[in-house]
Structure formats: C-alpha cells, structure tokens
C-alpha cells in the first residue's frame, strides 16, 4: 500500500503526483509536520486517505519553509536524530489520541496500521533529505494538493 498526493492544479509535471510507499510517506509526513507545524496546520489528516491537503498558496508557503529548513540543516539534523524510535513514538501518540476520540475512526485505523509498520520497519533508512527536496518541489508546482492512499 502506498500514499499518493495529487496536485490540484499542477503548473508542471513535477506537481502532478507525489507517490511513496505508506511507511515512507508516514516518515516524510512526520518530518514535515514536525518541522513546519505552522505551514502544515491547515491539513489535519496527513496520515489518512481522506483527500485532505493544502491549497495553492499554502503549498507554496510549505515549499518555501521546507527549502529554508533544508538549507539551514534542520532537515538533515531531524533525519539524523530521529530514526525509527521517534517515529514509533510519534505514531503511538497519534494513535492514543485517535483512541481517545480526538481523531476519526478511519484515521485511528490508518494510524494503527502505520504504527504496526513503524514497529517492523527501520525508518532511518527510509527518509532522506532528497525525499524532502522532492516533496518541496512537488508542493511548489502542485497548485494545492490532496492526500490519498493506493
């Protein structure tokens, strides 16, 4: 299973679709949400196939922020510091919130599956600075985006 992020009004081929296996998407989304909390806050369901996403202006702001984070070294530091362990903890926290009723049932199911993947996979090798660069380029050219699963 994978996650597909579709551009709403792509301005180039790069903004049409961004695809990753589910475990790699969850690692990338966790990084993006953590490091760009303000820019990502309008999208509530990064780990779901609900079609949630950002509009064109928000996508460009996110791309600008990600580029700045890459240039400043924050993204490589995040990847180096947070491997599998933090991603598992992050999923556990989100899963706990879902079971407390703070998230939708569908999201709880998605998070439970992601949590199980996180326990089995080594995310440290799954997330690379290049992934964040590619996602930034996608955001910039997407004209807004929607997140879905395959």
N, C-alpha and C positions, 0 to 999 in steps of 0.2 A: 504494500500500500504506500502511496506517496501523496504529497501535497502539491497542488497546482495553484499558482497565484496568477490570475488572469488580469491583464491590463484592460481597463475600461475603454480608454480612447488612446491607444498607443501612438506615439509620434515617430516611432521607428520599430524595426523588427525586434530589437532588444527589449522593448516594452510590451510585447505581445503576451508572453507567458514566462513564468519562472517556475521550474519544477525541481523538486528534491524528494528523495525517499522520506518517509514520515519521520524516522529518527533523526535524520539530518536536518529536516525542516524545524523540528522542535528545538534542536540545539541552536540553530540560527535564530529562530524567533525569540528564544530565551535571551540570547545575547542582545538582540536589537531592543527588546522590551526593557531590559536592564539598563543598557547604556543610553537609550534615547526615550526615557519614560514619558517626557512631555510630548514629544513628536508622535509617539505611538498610542497615546491615551484615547484617541477617538475610535480606535479599533479595539473592541472588547474581547473578541474571540479569535486570538491568534492561533490557538491550538484546536480549532474546530473547522468543520467544512460548511459553516453557516452562510458563507458568502460575505461575511463582514470584511471590511477593508478600510482604505483611506481614499479621500477624493484627490483630485489632481494637485491642488495646492498643498495639501497635507503630505502627499507623496514626495513632492519636490522638497519640502521642508525636511522630511525624513532623510532624503538622499543627501541634502546639504549637511545635516548633522552626522550621518554615517561617514561621509567623506572627511569631515573635520576630526571625527573620532579615530579614523584610520590614520590620518596624517599625524595626529598627536601621539599615537602609540597606544591609545586606550584599548583598541580592539585586540591587538596582539597581547597586551597585558591581560585582558579578560580571558582570552583563549588559553594563555599560559597558566593563569592562576586557577581558572575554573574548568576542571575536566569533568569527568563523569560524576564525581561525588556531588558537586554543586548542582548539576542538572537534575540529579535524582532528588536532592533536597527541594529544589525549585518545583519539580513536579509534585512531590509529596505535599508541599504547602498548598499548591493549587488544587490538588485532589481533595485535601482536607476541607478547603473552602467549598468545593463542589458538594461534598457530602453534608456539609452544614446547611446546604440550601442556598448558598450565596451565588451559585452558578446553576445553569440549566442542567437537566438530567442528561441531555445529549452531550454537553461539554464534560460532564462527570465521566461518561463512558469513554470519550476521547482521551481524557486525562489518565484514566485508569490504564488504558492500552498504552499510552505514551510512557507512563510510569513503569509498566512492565518491560517495555522496550529499553528504557533507561537503565533498568537493573541488569539487563542482559548485554547491552552494547557498550562499547567504550567510546563515548562521545568525544574524548580528547582528540581522536584521530578523525572525527567526522567534521568538525568545524575548522575552517581555515580562513585566514584573512581574505583570501581570494573569493570565498563564498560571500562575505560581507560586501566586498567590492562589486561583485556581480549583482547582488541584491540592490545595492545603491544605484547602479546603472539602470536596472530594471525599473526601480521606483521613479527615477528621473524621466524615463521615457514611457511610462505606463499610462499616463493620463488618469491616474487613480487605479486602484486595484481591488480585487475580490479574492478571498482565500477559499479554496475548495479542496476536497480530497479526491483521489482517483478511485 
